[in-house]
Amino acid sequence: MASKLLLVGNLYPFFQEDTNGCMQWTWSIECDMQLFLLTPWLVMLYRRIGSKKMYLLMGSFFFMGLVVNYYMAL
């Protein structure tokens, strides 16, 4: 339940105490809160480094996400 209260249950999906299906709906709230906290920093970074470098950075984040999802699926 601590992962749900800290809003990090979607970052540590296998570190959840609620394995019986309790509060599984909160993943959307966790994602929304993390995007709410992350978006201002990304906008400031975009203004500072420019669009071409930001596209490269976002592409690398996307690729890292694909690799992590592939690893977790195995």
TAHU-V726504 format. One record per backbone hydrogen bond with DSSP energy under -0.5 kcal/mol. CO is the residue of the C=O (numbers start at 1). NH is the residue of the N-H. E is the energy in kcal/mol with one decimal. If there is no record, write none. Layout:
# TAHU-V726504
co = <CO;CO>
nh = <NH;NH>
e = <E;E>
This chain:
# TAHU-V726504
co = <1;2;3;3;4;8;8;12;17;18;21;23;24;25;26;27;28;29;30;31;32;33;34;35;36;38;39;40;41;42;43;44;45;46;50;51;52;53;54;55;56;57;58;59;60;61;62;63;64;65;66;67;68;69;70>
nh = <5;6;8;9;7;11;12;15;19;21;24;26;27;28;30;31;32;33;34;35;36;37;38;39;40;42;43;44;45;46;47;48;49;50;54;55;56;57;58;59;60;61;62;63;64;65;66;67;68;69;70;71;72;73;74>
e = <-1.9;-2.0;-2.2;-0.8;-0.5;-0.9;-1.4;-1.5;-1.5;-1.1;-0.9;-1.1;-1.1;-1.0;-2.4;-2.3;-2.3;-2.4;-2.2;-2.3;-2.3;-2.0;-1.9;-2.4;-0.6;-1.9;-2.3;-2.2;-2.2;-2.3;-2.1;-1.6;-2.7;-1.7;-1.4;-2.5;-1.7;-2.3;-3.0;-2.3;-2.1;-2.1;-2.4;-2.4;-2.5;-2.2;-2.0;-2.2;-2.5;-2.4;-2.4;-2.5;-2.5;-1.9;-1.3>
